[in-house]
């Protein structure tokens, strides 16, 4: 069973909000709007987290000419813990 796309979620919530509007149920409209924003945010964050997990977690450091980790404070720790090359 495939998950609904974000477009299907938006269309579904729009239909529910229209029904609530026709029935003059303001609190239902407000709650549906908040729920829709929550679902959209969760879908977007899920995609961002997936993209971050797929991406390479390193970046190139010009100063040391090495790759360093870029996950928050890990960048500083990784750059300090890398063995330094001795100048010849």
N, CA, C and O atoms as a Maestro MAE file, in Angstrom:
{
 s_m_m2io_version
 :::
 2.0.0
}

f_m_ct {
 s_m_title
 :::
 protein
 m_atom[352] {
  # First column is atom index #
  i_m_mmod_type
  r_m_x_coord
  r_m_y_coord
  r_m_z_coord
  i_m_residue_number
  s_m_chain_name
  s_m_pdb_residue_name
  s_m_pdb_atom_name
  i_m_atomic_number
  :::
  1 25 0.846 -1.176 0.000 1 A "UNK " " N  " 7
  2 3 0.000 0.000 0.000 1 A "UNK " " CA " 6
  3 2 0.897 1.246 0.000 1 A "UNK " " C  " 6
  4 15 1.689 1.438 0.922 1 A "UNK " " O  " 8
  5 25 0.777 2.063 -0.997 2 A "UNK " " N  " 7
  6 3 1.613 3.253 -1.133 2 A "UNK " " CA " 6
  7 2 1.069 4.391 -0.272 2 A "UNK " " C  " 6
  8 15 -0.140 4.536 -0.090 2 A "UNK " " O  " 8
  9 25 1.993 5.191 0.250 3 A "UNK " " N  " 7
  10 3 1.585 6.371 1.014 3 A "UNK " " CA " 6
  11 2 1.043 7.428 0.069 3 A "UNK " " C  " 6
  12 15 1.480 7.537 -1.077 3 A "UNK " " O  " 8
  13 25 0.097 8.196 0.556 4 A "UNK " " N  " 7
  14 3 -0.490 9.256 -0.264 4 A "UNK " " CA " 6
  15 2 0.542 10.353 -0.491 4 A "UNK " " C  " 6
  16 15 1.350 10.661 0.385 4 A "UNK " " O  " 8
  17 25 0.497 10.933 -1.680 5 A "UNK " " N  " 7
  18 3 1.411 12.036 -1.970 5 A "UNK " " CA " 6
  19 2 0.920 13.288 -1.256 5 A "UNK " " C  " 6
  20 15 -0.204 13.337 -0.756 5 A "UNK " " O  " 8
  21 25 1.770 14.282 -1.218 6 A "UNK " " N  " 7
  22 3 1.399 15.536 -0.547 6 A "UNK " " CA " 6
  23 2 0.212 16.192 -1.246 6 A "UNK " " C  " 6
  24 15 -0.613 16.833 -0.595 6 A "UNK " " O  " 8
  25 25 0.121 16.036 -2.573 7 A "UNK " " N  " 7
  26 3 -1.018 16.597 -3.312 7 A "UNK " " CA " 6
  27 2 -2.328 15.949 -2.883 7 A "UNK " " C  " 6
  28 15 -3.340 16.634 -2.732 7 A "UNK " " O  " 8
  29 25 -2.315 14.634 -2.685 8 A "UNK " " N  " 7
  30 3 -3.523 13.934 -2.257 8 A "UNK " " CA " 6
  31 2 -3.943 14.381 -0.857 8 A "UNK " " C  " 6
  32 15 -5.134 14.524 -0.577 8 A "UNK " " O  " 8
  33 25 -2.951 14.604 0.029 9 A "UNK " " N  " 7
  34 3 -3.258 15.095 1.372 9 A "UNK " " CA " 6
  35 2 -3.915 16.463 1.299 9 A "UNK " " C  " 6
  36 15 -4.926 16.705 1.958 9 A "UNK " " O  " 8
  37 25 -3.345 17.358 0.504 10 A "UNK " " N  " 7
  38 3 -3.875 18.723 0.392 10 A "UNK " " CA " 6
  39 2 -5.289 18.706 -0.160 10 A "UNK " " C  " 6
  40 15 -6.162 19.408 0.351 10 A "UNK " " O  " 8
  41 25 -5.528 17.910 -1.199 11 A "UNK " " N  " 7
  42 3 -6.866 17.814 -1.799 11 A "UNK " " CA " 6
  43 2 -7.864 17.258 -0.787 11 A "UNK " " C  " 6
  44 15 -8.980 17.763 -0.666 11 A "UNK " " O  " 8
  45 25 -7.461 16.218 -0.064 12 A "UNK " " N  " 7
  46 3 -8.338 15.617 0.943 12 A "UNK " " CA " 6
  47 2 -8.708 16.600 2.042 12 A "UNK " " C  " 6
  48 15 -9.872 16.702 2.432 12 A "UNK " " O  " 8
  49 25 -7.710 17.322 2.539 13 A "UNK " " N  " 7
  50 3 -7.986 18.309 3.581 13 A "UNK " " CA " 6
  51 2 -8.824 19.461 3.048 13 A "UNK " " C  " 6
  52 15 -9.671 19.986 3.772 13 A "UNK " " O  " 8
  53 25 -8.612 19.864 1.811 14 A "UNK " " N  " 7
  54 3 -9.415 20.946 1.218 14 A "UNK " " CA " 6
  55 2 -10.883 20.531 1.141 14 A "UNK " " C  " 6
  56 15 -11.771 21.340 1.410 14 A "UNK " " O  " 8
  57 25 -11.140 19.283 0.777 15 A "UNK " " N  " 7
  58 3 -12.522 18.789 0.719 15 A "UNK " " CA " 6
  59 2 -13.158 18.796 2.107 15 A "UNK " " C  " 6
  60 15 -14.306 19.211 2.271 15 A "UNK " " O  " 8
  61 25 -12.397 18.330 3.111 16 A "UNK " " N  " 7
  62 3 -12.926 18.320 4.477 16 A "UNK " " CA " 6
  63 2 -13.195 19.737 4.977 16 A "UNK " " C  " 6
  64 15 -14.202 19.977 5.644 16 A "UNK " " O  " 8
  65 25 -12.303 20.677 4.661 17 A "UNK " " N  " 7
  66 3 -12.508 22.071 5.077 17 A "UNK " " CA " 6
  67 2 -13.729 22.673 4.396 17 A "UNK " " C  " 6
  68 15 -14.457 23.453 5.011 17 A "UNK " " O  " 8
  69 25 -13.964 22.320 3.129 18 A "UNK " " N  " 7
  70 3 -15.137 22.831 2.411 18 A "UNK " " CA " 6
  71 2 -16.416 22.317 3.070 18 A "UNK " " C  " 6
  72 15 -17.381 23.064 3.232 18 A "UNK " " O  " 8
  73 25 -16.418 21.042 3.446 19 A "UNK " " N  " 7
  74 3 -17.587 20.470 4.125 19 A "UNK " " CA " 6
  75 2 -17.815 21.193 5.454 19 A "UNK " " C  " 6
  76 15 -18.944 21.554 5.785 19 A "UNK " " O  " 8
  77 25 -16.725 21.403 6.215 20 A "UNK " " N  " 7
  78 3 -16.844 22.103 7.502 20 A "UNK " " CA " 6
  79 2 -17.328 23.532 7.296 20 A "UNK " " C  " 6
  80 15 -18.103 24.049 8.101 20 A "UNK " " O  " 8
  81 25 -16.878 24.168 6.226 21 A "UNK " " N  " 7
  82 3 -17.302 25.537 5.930 21 A "UNK " " CA " 6
  83 2 -18.793 25.578 5.621 21 A "UNK " " C  " 6
  84 15 -19.507 26.464 6.092 21 A "UNK " " O  " 8
  85 25 -19.258 24.624 4.834 22 A "UNK " " N  " 7
  86 3 -20.680 24.560 4.495 22 A "UNK " " CA " 6
  87 2 -21.540 24.325 5.731 22 A "UNK " " C  " 6
  88 15 -22.671 24.805 5.807 22 A "UNK " " O  " 8
  89 25 -21.005 23.589 6.697 23 A "UNK " " N  " 7
  90 3 -21.742 23.310 7.926 23 A "UNK " " CA " 6
  91 2 -21.517 24.387 8.990 23 A "UNK " " C  " 6
  92 15 -22.032 24.278 10.103 23 A "UNK " " O  " 8
  93 25 -20.744 25.431 8.648 24 A "UNK " " N  " 7
  94 3 -20.436 26.542 9.557 24 A "UNK " " CA " 6
  95 2 -19.738 26.061 10.830 24 A "UNK " " C  " 6
  96 15 -20.020 26.551 11.924 24 A "UNK " " O  " 8
  97 25 -18.845 25.119 10.680 25 A "UNK " " N  " 7
  98 3 -18.092 24.602 11.820 25 A "UNK " " CA " 6
  99 2 -16.690 25.213 11.805 25 A "UNK " " C  " 6
  100 15 -15.747 24.620 11.280 25 A "UNK " " O  " 8
  101 25 -16.568 26.412 12.391 26 A "UNK " " N  " 7
  102 3 -15.297 27.146 12.382 26 A "UNK " " CA " 6
  103 2 -14.175 26.381 13.080 26 A "UNK " " C  " 6
  104 15 -13.052 26.331 12.578 26 A "UNK " " O  " 8
  105 25 -14.474 25.784 14.240 27 A "UNK " " N  " 7
  106 3 -13.434 25.095 14.994 27 A "UNK " " CA " 6
  107 2 -12.913 23.892 14.222 27 A "UNK " " C  " 6
  108 15 -11.737 23.546 14.329 27 A "UNK " " O  " 8
  109 25 -13.789 23.249 13.439 28 A "UNK " " N  " 7
  110 3 -13.347 22.115 12.617 28 A "UNK " " CA " 6
  111 2 -12.419 22.619 11.517 28 A "UNK " " C  " 6
  112 15 -11.397 21.998 11.226 28 A "UNK " " O  " 8
  113 25 -12.779 23.748 10.908 29 A "UNK " " N  " 7
  114 3 -11.930 24.329 9.863 29 A "UNK " " CA " 6
  115 2 -10.546 24.663 10.412 29 A "UNK " " C  " 6
  116 15 -9.529 24.360 9.790 29 A "UNK " " O  " 8
  117 25 -10.524 25.293 11.590 30 A "UNK " " N  " 7
  118 3 -9.250 25.682 12.199 30 A "UNK " " CA " 6
  119 2 -8.401 24.458 12.513 30 A "UNK " " C  " 6
  120 15 -7.203 24.436 12.227 30 A "UNK " " O  " 8
  121 25 -9.024 23.440 13.101 31 A "UNK " " N  " 7
  122 3 -8.286 22.223 13.441 31 A "UNK " " CA " 6
  123 2 -7.785 21.503 12.197 31 A "UNK " " C  " 6
  124 15 -6.679 20.962 12.198 31 A "UNK " " O  " 8
  125 25 -8.583 21.490 11.142 32 A "UNK " " N  " 7
  126 3 -8.146 20.861 9.896 32 A "UNK " " CA " 6
  127 2 -6.980 21.627 9.280 32 A "UNK " " C  " 6
  128 15 -6.049 21.027 8.742 32 A "UNK " " O  " 8
  129 25 -7.036 22.945 9.361 33 A "UNK " " N  " 7
  130 3 -5.941 23.770 8.829 33 A "UNK " " CA " 6
  131 2 -4.643 23.470 9.590 33 A "UNK " " C  " 6
  132 15 -3.587 23.292 8.982 33 A "UNK " " O  " 8
  133 25 -4.731 23.417 10.920 34 A "UNK " " N  " 7
  134 3 -3.553 23.113 11.733 34 A "UNK " " CA " 6
  135 2 -3.034 21.705 11.461 34 A "UNK " " C  " 6
  136 15 -1.825 21.482 11.388 34 A "UNK " " O  " 8
  137 25 -3.953 20.764 11.313 35 A "UNK " " N  " 7
  138 3 -3.557 19.388 11.023 35 A "UNK " " CA " 6
  139 2 -2.884 19.291 9.663 35 A "UNK " " C  " 6
  140 15 -1.896 18.573 9.507 35 A "UNK " " O  " 8
  141 25 -3.410 20.005 8.683 36 A "UNK " " N  " 7
  142 3 -2.813 20.009 7.346 36 A "UNK " " CA " 6
  143 2 -1.397 20.574 7.390 36 A "UNK " " C  " 6
  144 15 -0.483 20.010 6.789 36 A "UNK " " O  " 8
  145 25 -1.214 21.690 8.102 37 A "UNK " " N  " 7
  146 3 0.123 22.270 8.223 37 A "UNK " " CA " 6
  147 2 1.078 21.299 8.897 37 A "UNK " " C  " 6
  148 15 2.246 21.203 8.519 37 A "UNK " " O  " 8
  149 25 0.584 20.584 9.890 38 A "UNK " " N  " 7
  150 3 1.405 19.601 10.590 38 A "UNK " " CA " 6
  151 2 1.819 18.464 9.662 38 A "UNK " " C  " 6
  152 15 2.975 18.040 9.660 38 A "UNK " " O  " 8
  153 25 0.865 17.975 8.875 39 A "UNK " " N  " 7
  154 3 1.152 16.875 7.938 39 A "UNK " " CA " 6
  155 2 2.148 17.323 6.880 39 A "UNK " " C  " 6
  156 15 3.088 16.594 6.562 39 A "UNK " " O  " 8
  157 25 1.947 18.520 6.333 40 A "UNK " " N  " 7
  158 3 2.862 19.034 5.309 40 A "UNK " " CA " 6
  159 2 4.264 19.191 5.894 40 A "UNK " " C  " 6
  160 15 5.252 18.807 5.268 40 A "UNK " " O  " 8
  161 25 4.344 19.756 7.097 41 A "UNK " " N  " 7
  162 3 5.653 19.937 7.735 41 A "UNK " " CA " 6
  163 2 6.332 18.597 7.965 41 A "UNK " " C  " 6
  164 15 7.536 18.456 7.748 41 A "UNK " " O  " 8
  165 25 5.554 17.612 8.405 42 A "UNK " " N  " 7
  166 3 6.128 16.290 8.672 42 A "UNK " " CA " 6
  167 2 6.617 15.646 7.376 42 A "UNK " " C  " 6
  168 15 7.688 15.040 7.353 42 A "UNK " " O  " 8
  169 25 5.842 15.774 6.299 43 A "UNK " " N  " 7
  170 3 6.262 15.215 5.013 43 A "UNK " " CA " 6
  171 2 7.526 15.900 4.509 43 A "UNK " " C  " 6
  172 15 8.448 15.243 4.025 43 A "UNK " " O  " 8
  173 25 7.562 17.222 4.625 44 A "UNK " " N  " 7
  174 3 8.743 17.960 4.166 44 A "UNK " " CA " 6
  175 2 9.954 17.585 5.006 44 A "UNK " " C  " 6
  176 15 11.029 17.334 4.461 44 A "UNK " " O  " 8
  177 25 9.797 17.541 6.328 45 A "UNK " " N  " 7
  178 3 10.923 17.191 7.189 45 A "UNK " " CA " 6
  179 2 11.381 15.763 6.928 45 A "UNK " " C  " 6
  180 15 12.578 15.477 6.942 45 A "UNK " " O  " 8
  181 25 10.426 14.868 6.688 46 A "UNK " " N  " 7
  182 3 10.794 13.492 6.366 46 A "UNK " " CA " 6
  183 2 11.633 13.418 5.111 46 A "UNK " " C  " 6
  184 15 12.597 12.655 5.040 46 A "UNK " " O  " 8
  185 25 11.265 14.214 4.116 47 A "UNK " " N  " 7
  186 3 12.037 14.236 2.876 47 A "UNK " " CA " 6
  187 2 13.409 14.838 3.106 47 A "UNK " " C  " 6
  188 15 14.399 14.353 2.559 47 A "UNK " " O  " 8
  189 25 13.480 15.901 3.918 48 A "UNK " " N  " 7
  190 3 14.771 16.523 4.203 48 A "UNK " " CA " 6
  191 2 15.681 15.559 4.947 48 A "UNK " " C  " 6
  192 15 16.865 15.444 4.632 48 A "UNK " " O  " 8
  193 25 15.125 14.865 5.936 49 A "UNK " " N  " 7
  194 3 15.925 13.910 6.699 49 A "UNK " " CA " 6
  195 2 16.410 12.794 5.787 49 A "UNK " " C  " 6
  196 15 17.556 12.354 5.890 49 A "UNK " " O  " 8
  197 25 15.528 12.333 4.887 50 A "UNK " " N  " 7
  198 3 15.928 11.293 3.943 50 A "UNK " " CA " 6
  199 2 17.042 11.791 3.039 50 A "UNK " " C  " 6
  200 15 18.012 11.075 2.789 50 A "UNK " " O  " 8
  201 25 16.903 13.027 2.543 51 A "UNK " " N  " 7
  202 3 17.934 13.569 1.664 51 A "UNK " " CA " 6
  203 2 19.251 13.717 2.408 51 A "UNK " " C  " 6
  204 15 20.312 13.426 1.856 51 A "UNK " " O  " 8
  205 25 19.194 14.171 3.668 52 A "UNK " " N  " 7
  206 3 20.421 14.324 4.440 52 A "UNK " " CA " 6
  207 2 21.086 12.978 4.679 52 A "UNK " " C  " 6
  208 15 22.312 12.871 4.651 52 A "UNK " " O  " 8
  209 25 20.281 11.956 4.912 53 A "UNK " " N  " 7
  210 3 20.843 10.630 5.146 53 A "UNK " " CA " 6
  211 2 21.483 10.067 3.879 53 A "UNK " " C  " 6
  212 15 22.476 9.343 3.950 53 A "UNK " " O  " 8
  213 25 20.914 10.399 2.726 54 A "UNK " " N  " 7
  214 3 21.432 9.885 1.462 54 A "UNK " " CA " 6
  215 2 22.699 10.628 1.058 54 A "UNK " " C  " 6
  216 15 23.622 10.029 0.506 54 A "UNK " " O  " 8
  217 25 22.748 11.928 1.330 55 A "UNK " " N  " 7
  218 3 23.902 12.721 0.923 55 A "UNK " " CA " 6
  219 2 25.155 12.263 1.643 55 A "UNK " " C  " 6
  220 15 25.106 11.701 2.737 55 A "UNK " " O  " 8
  221 25 26.274 12.521 0.997 56 A "UNK " " N  " 7
  222 3 27.555 12.241 1.623 56 A "UNK " " CA " 6
  223 2 27.713 13.176 2.816 56 A "UNK " " C  " 6
  224 15 27.457 14.375 2.705 56 A "UNK " " O  " 8
  225 25 28.127 12.641 3.938 57 A "UNK " " N  " 7
  226 3 28.184 13.443 5.161 57 A "UNK " " CA " 6
  227 2 29.520 14.155 5.339 57 A "UNK " " C  " 6
  228 15 29.847 14.583 6.446 57 A "UNK " " O  " 8
  229 25 30.278 14.285 4.288 58 A "UNK " " N  " 7
  230 3 31.561 14.973 4.413 58 A "UNK " " CA " 6
  231 2 31.637 16.127 3.432 58 A "UNK " " C  " 6
  232 15 30.927 16.154 2.427 58 A "UNK " " O  " 8
  233 25 32.491 17.061 3.731 59 A "UNK " " N  " 7
  234 3 32.764 18.165 2.828 59 A "UNK " " CA " 6
  235 2 34.269 18.371 2.787 59 A "UNK " " C  " 6
  236 15 34.988 17.903 3.670 59 A "UNK " " O  " 8
  237 25 34.738 19.057 1.784 60 A "UNK " " N  " 7
  238 3 36.179 19.214 1.599 60 A "UNK " " CA " 6
  239 2 36.676 20.444 2.348 60 A "UNK " " C  " 6
  240 15 36.101 21.525 2.219 60 A "UNK " " O  " 8
  241 25 37.724 20.289 3.118 61 A "UNK " " N  " 7
  242 3 38.318 21.394 3.862 61 A "UNK " " CA " 6
  243 2 39.534 21.900 3.092 61 A "UNK " " C  " 6
  244 15 40.500 21.165 2.889 61 A "UNK " " O  " 8
  245 25 39.479 23.169 2.664 62 A "UNK " " N  " 7
  246 3 40.567 23.726 1.857 62 A "UNK " " CA " 6
  247 2 41.856 23.816 2.673 62 A "UNK " " C  " 6
  248 15 42.939 23.545 2.156 62 A "UNK " " O  " 8
  249 25 41.741 24.195 3.942 63 A "UNK " " N  " 7
  250 3 42.934 24.410 4.769 63 A "UNK " " CA " 6
  251 2 43.747 23.132 4.946 63 A "UNK " " C  " 6
  252 15 44.969 23.144 4.805 63 A "UNK " " O  " 8
  253 25 43.064 22.028 5.256 64 A "UNK " " N  " 7
  254 3 43.790 20.780 5.508 64 A "UNK " " CA " 6
  255 2 43.831 19.881 4.287 64 A "UNK " " C  " 6
  256 15 44.527 18.866 4.288 64 A "UNK " " O  " 8
  257 25 43.095 20.241 3.245 65 A "UNK " " N  " 7
  258 3 42.963 19.438 2.034 65 A "UNK " " CA " 6
  259 2 42.505 18.015 2.364 65 A "UNK " " C  " 6
  260 15 42.982 17.036 1.789 65 A "UNK " " O  " 8
  261 25 41.582 17.936 3.292 66 A "UNK " " N  " 7
  262 3 40.995 16.652 3.688 66 A "UNK " " CA " 6
  263 2 39.475 16.803 3.773 66 A "UNK " " C  " 6
  264 15 38.943 17.912 3.789 66 A "UNK " " O  " 8
  265 25 38.810 15.684 3.826 67 A "UNK " " N  " 7
  266 3 37.360 15.711 4.044 67 A "UNK " " CA " 6
  267 2 37.091 15.820 5.532 67 A "UNK " " C  " 6
  268 15 37.769 15.183 6.338 67 A "UNK " " O  " 8
  269 25 36.093 16.635 5.907 68 A "UNK " " N  " 7
  270 3 35.697 16.723 7.311 68 A "UNK " " CA " 6
  271 2 34.204 16.433 7.411 68 A "UNK " " C  " 6
  272 15 33.451 16.668 6.466 68 A "UNK " " O  " 8
  273 25 33.787 15.922 8.559 69 A "UNK " " N  " 7
  274 3 32.374 15.655 8.781 69 A "UNK " " CA " 6
  275 2 31.643 16.958 9.056 69 A "UNK " " C  " 6
  276 15 32.183 17.859 9.698 69 A "UNK " " O  " 8
  277 25 30.422 17.053 8.571 70 A "UNK " " N  " 7
  278 3 29.680 18.311 8.707 70 A "UNK " " CA " 6
  279 2 28.370 18.142 9.463 70 A "UNK " " C  " 6
  280 15 27.398 18.837 9.167 70 A "UNK " " O  " 8
  281 25 28.326 17.251 10.414 71 A "UNK " " N  " 7
  282 3 27.113 17.063 11.206 71 A "UNK " " CA " 6
  283 2 27.241 17.846 12.504 71 A "UNK " " C  " 6
  284 15 27.670 17.290 13.516 71 A "UNK " " O  " 8
  285 25 26.880 19.117 12.497 72 A "UNK " " N  " 7
  286 3 26.890 19.944 13.701 72 A "UNK " " CA " 6
  287 2 28.275 20.089 14.289 72 A "UNK " " C  " 6
  288 15 29.228 20.435 13.591 72 A "UNK " " O  " 8
  289 25 28.382 19.815 15.607 73 A "UNK " " N  " 7
  290 3 29.675 19.957 16.282 73 A "UNK " " CA " 6
  291 2 30.668 18.895 15.841 73 A "UNK " " C  " 6
  292 15 31.859 19.003 16.130 73 A "UNK " " O  " 8
  293 25 30.190 17.873 15.147 74 A "UNK " " N  " 7
  294 3 31.082 16.800 14.698 74 A "UNK " " CA " 6
  295 2 32.167 17.359 13.794 74 A "UNK " " C  " 6
  296 15 33.264 16.803 13.737 74 A "UNK " " O  " 8
  297 25 31.885 18.453 13.083 75 A "UNK " " N  " 7
  298 3 32.874 19.043 12.180 75 A "UNK " " CA " 6
  299 2 34.118 19.458 12.951 75 A "UNK " " C  " 6
  300 15 35.238 19.175 12.526 75 A "UNK " " O  " 8
  301 25 33.927 20.125 14.076 76 A "UNK " " N  " 7
  302 3 35.073 20.563 14.873 76 A "UNK " " CA " 6
  303 2 35.819 19.372 15.458 76 A "UNK " " C  " 6
  304 15 37.049 19.338 15.446 76 A "UNK " " O  " 8
  305 25 35.082 18.405 15.964 77 A "UNK " " N  " 7
  306 3 35.710 17.229 16.563 77 A "UNK " " CA " 6
  307 2 36.486 16.454 15.509 77 A "UNK " " C  " 6
  308 15 37.618 16.034 15.747 77 A "UNK " " O  " 8
  309 25 35.875 16.265 14.344 78 A "UNK " " N  " 7
  310 3 36.532 15.501 13.284 78 A "UNK " " CA " 6
  311 2 37.788 16.206 12.796 78 A "UNK " " C  " 6
  312 15 38.800 15.555 12.536 78 A "UNK " " O  " 8
  313 25 37.738 17.530 12.668 79 A "UNK " " N  " 7
  314 3 38.915 18.242 12.178 79 A "UNK " " CA " 6
  315 2 40.040 18.205 13.208 79 A "UNK " " C  " 6
  316 15 41.214 18.196 12.839 79 A "UNK " " O  " 8
  317 25 39.693 18.184 14.502 80 A "UNK " " N  " 7
  318 3 40.722 18.103 15.537 80 A "UNK " " CA " 6
  319 2 41.298 16.700 15.655 80 A "UNK " " C  " 6
  320 15 42.476 16.528 15.968 80 A "UNK " " O  " 8
  321 25 40.459 15.696 15.402 81 A "UNK " " N  " 7
  322 3 40.908 14.321 15.599 81 A "UNK " " CA " 6
  323 2 41.616 13.736 14.383 81 A "UNK " " C  " 6
  324 15 42.162 12.635 14.456 81 A "UNK " " O  " 8
  325 25 41.611 14.464 13.261 82 A "UNK " " N  " 7
  326 3 42.299 13.951 12.077 82 A "UNK " " CA " 6
  327 2 43.806 14.053 12.269 82 A "UNK " " C  " 6
  328 15 44.299 15.054 12.788 82 A "UNK " " O  " 8
  329 25 44.537 13.030 11.856 83 A "UNK " " N  " 7
  330 3 45.996 13.120 11.966 83 A "UNK " " CA " 6
  331 2 46.521 14.219 11.056 83 A "UNK " " C  " 6
  332 15 46.105 14.336 9.904 83 A "UNK " " O  " 8
  333 25 47.434 15.019 11.580 84 A "UNK " " N  " 7
  334 3 47.999 16.125 10.819 84 A "UNK " " CA " 6
  335 2 49.223 15.647 10.043 84 A "UNK " " C  " 6
  336 15 50.031 14.866 10.547 84 A "UNK " " O  " 8
  337 25 49.343 16.129 8.816 85 A "UNK " " N  " 7
  338 3 50.515 15.786 8.021 85 A "UNK " " CA " 6
  339 2 51.670 16.685 8.438 85 A "UNK " " C  " 6
  340 15 51.485 17.876 8.688 85 A "UNK " " O  " 8
  341 25 52.841 16.114 8.511 86 A "UNK " " N  " 7
  342 3 54.018 16.897 8.884 86 A "UNK " " CA " 6
  343 2 54.584 17.584 7.655 86 A "UNK " " C  " 6
  344 15 54.644 17.012 6.567 86 A "UNK " " O  " 8
  345 25 54.994 18.822 7.858 87 A "UNK " " N  " 7
  346 3 55.619 19.556 6.756 87 A "UNK " " CA " 6
  347 2 57.011 18.997 6.500 87 A "UNK " " C  " 6
  348 15 57.773 18.744 7.433 87 A "UNK " " O  " 8
  349 25 57.329 18.810 5.242 88 A "UNK " " N  " 7
  350 3 58.646 18.245 4.907 88 A "UNK " " CA " 6
  351 2 59.683 19.328 4.763 88 A "UNK " " C  " 6
  352 15 60.846 19.037 4.484 88 A "UNK " " O  " 8
  :::
 }
 m_bond[351] {
  # First column is bond index #
  i_m_from
  i_m_to
  i_m_order
  :::
  1 1 2 1
  2 2 3 1
  3 3 4 2
  4 3 5 1
  5 5 6 1
  6 6 7 1
  7 7 8 2
  8 7 9 1
  9 9 10 1
  10 10 11 1
  11 11 12 2
  12 11 13 1
  13 13 14 1
  14 14 15 1
  15 15 16 2
  16 15 17 1
  17 17 18 1
  18 18 19 1
  19 19 20 2
  20 19 21 1
  21 21 22 1
  22 22 23 1
  23 23 24 2
  24 23 25 1
  25 25 26 1
  26 26 27 1
  27 27 28 2
  28 27 29 1
  29 29 30 1
  30 30 31 1
  31 31 32 2
  32 31 33 1
  33 33 34 1
  34 34 35 1
  35 35 36 2
  36 35 37 1
  37 37 38 1
  38 38 39 1
  39 39 40 2
  40 39 41 1
  41 41 42 1
  42 42 43 1
  43 43 44 2
  44 43 45 1
  45 45 46 1
  46 46 47 1
  47 47 48 2
  48 47 49 1
  49 49 50 1
  50 50 51 1
  51 51 52 2
  52 51 53 1
  53 53 54 1
  54 54 55 1
  55 55 56 2
  56 55 57 1
  57 57 58 1
  58 58 59 1
  59 59 60 2
  60 59 61 1
  61 61 62 1
  62 62 63 1
  63 63 64 2
  64 63 65 1
  65 65 66 1
  66 66 67 1
  67 67 68 2
  68 67 69 1
  69 69 70 1
  70 70 71 1
  71 71 72 2
  72 71 73 1
  73 73 74 1
  74 74 75 1
  75 75 76 2
  76 75 77 1
  77 77 78 1
  78 78 79 1
  79 79 80 2
  80 79 81 1
  81 81 82 1
  82 82 83 1
  83 83 84 2
  84 83 85 1
  85 85 86 1
  86 86 87 1
  87 87 88 2
  88 87 89 1
  89 89 90 1
  90 90 91 1
  91 91 92 2
  92 91 93 1
  93 93 94 1
  94 94 95 1
  95 95 96 2
  96 95 97 1
  97 97 98 1
  98 98 99 1
  99 99 100 2
  100 99 101 1
  101 101 102 1
  102 102 103 1
  103 103 104 2
  104 103 105 1
  105 105 106 1
  106 106 107 1
  107 107 108 2
  108 107 109 1
  109 109 110 1
  110 110 111 1
  111 111 112 2
  112 111 113 1
  113 113 114 1
  114 114 115 1
  115 115 116 2
  116 115 117 1
  117 117 118 1
  118 118 119 1
  119 119 120 2
  120 119 121 1
  121 121 122 1
  122 122 123 1
  123 123 124 2
  124 123 125 1
  125 125 126 1
  126 126 127 1
  127 127 128 2
  128 127 129 1
  129 129 130 1
  130 130 131 1
  131 131 132 2
  132 131 133 1
  133 133 134 1
  134 134 135 1
  135 135 136 2
  136 135 137 1
  137 137 138 1
  138 138 139 1
  139 139 140 2
  140 139 141 1
  141 141 142 1
  142 142 143 1
  143 143 144 2
  144 143 145 1
  145 145 146 1
  146 146 147 1
  147 147 148 2
  148 147 149 1
  149 149 150 1
  150 150 151 1
  151 151 152 2
  152 151 153 1
  153 153 154 1
  154 154 155 1
  155 155 156 2
  156 155 157 1
  157 157 158 1
  158 158 159 1
  159 159 160 2
  160 159 161 1
  161 161 162 1
  162 162 163 1
  163 163 164 2
  164 163 165 1
  165 165 166 1
  166 166 167 1
  167 167 168 2
  168 167 169 1
  169 169 170 1
  170 170 171 1
  171 171 172 2
  172 171 173 1
  173 173 174 1
  174 174 175 1
  175 175 176 2
  176 175 177 1
  177 177 178 1
  178 178 179 1
  179 179 180 2
  180 179 181 1
  181 181 182 1
  182 182 183 1
  183 183 184 2
  184 183 185 1
  185 185 186 1
  186 186 187 1
  187 187 188 2
  188 187 189 1
  189 189 190 1
  190 190 191 1
  191 191 192 2
  192 191 193 1
  193 193 194 1
  194 194 195 1
  195 195 196 2
  196 195 197 1
  197 197 198 1
  198 198 199 1
  199 199 200 2
  200 199 201 1
  201 201 202 1
  202 202 203 1
  203 203 204 2
  204 203 205 1
  205 205 206 1
  206 206 207 1
  207 207 208 2
  208 207 209 1
  209 209 210 1
  210 210 211 1
  211 211 212 2
  212 211 213 1
  213 213 214 1
  214 214 215 1
  215 215 216 2
  216 215 217 1
  217 217 218 1
  218 218 219 1
  219 219 220 2
  220 219 221 1
  221 221 222 1
  222 222 223 1
  223 223 224 2
  224 223 225 1
  225 225 226 1
  226 226 227 1
  227 227 228 2
  228 227 229 1
  229 229 230 1
  230 230 231 1
  231 231 232 2
  232 231 233 1
  233 233 234 1
  234 234 235 1
  235 235 236 2
  236 235 237 1
  237 237 238 1
  238 238 239 1
  239 239 240 2
  240 239 241 1
  241 241 242 1
  242 242 243 1
  243 243 244 2
  244 243 245 1
  245 245 246 1
  246 246 247 1
  247 247 248 2
  248 247 249 1
  249 249 250 1
  250 250 251 1
  251 251 252 2
  252 251 253 1
  253 253 254 1
  254 254 255 1
  255 255 256 2
  256 255 257 1
  257 257 258 1
  258 258 259 1
  259 259 260 2
  260 259 261 1
  261 261 262 1
  262 262 263 1
  263 263 264 2
  264 263 265 1
  265 265 266 1
  266 266 267 1
  267 267 268 2
  268 267 269 1
  269 269 270 1
  270 270 271 1
  271 271 272 2
  272 271 273 1
  273 273 274 1
  274 274 275 1
  275 275 276 2
  276 275 277 1
  277 277 278 1
  278 278 279 1
  279 279 280 2
  280 279 281 1
  281 281 282 1
  282 282 283 1
  283 283 284 2
  284 283 285 1
  285 285 286 1
  286 286 287 1
  287 287 288 2
  288 287 289 1
  289 289 290 1
  290 290 291 1
  291 291 292 2
  292 291 293 1
  293 293 294 1
  294 294 295 1
  295 295 296 2
  296 295 297 1
  297 297 298 1
  298 298 299 1
  299 299 300 2
  300 299 301 1
  301 301 302 1
  302 302 303 1
  303 303 304 2
  304 303 305 1
  305 305 306 1
  306 306 307 1
  307 307 308 2
  308 307 309 1
  309 309 310 1
  310 310 311 1
  311 311 312 2
  312 311 313 1
  313 313 314 1
  314 314 315 1
  315 315 316 2
  316 315 317 1
  317 317 318 1
  318 318 319 1
  319 319 320 2
  320 319 321 1
  321 321 322 1
  322 322 323 1
  323 323 324 2
  324 323 325 1
  325 325 326 1
  326 326 327 1
  327 327 328 2
  328 327 329 1
  329 329 330 1
  330 330 331 1
  331 331 332 2
  332 331 333 1
  333 333 334 1
  334 334 335 1
  335 335 336 2
  336 335 337 1
  337 337 338 1
  338 338 339 1
  339 339 340 2
  340 339 341 1
  341 341 342 1
  342 342 343 1
  343 343 344 2
  344 343 345 1
  345 345 346 1
  346 346 347 1
  347 347 348 2
  348 347 349 1
  349 349 350 1
  350 350 351 1
  351 351 352 2
  :::
 }
}
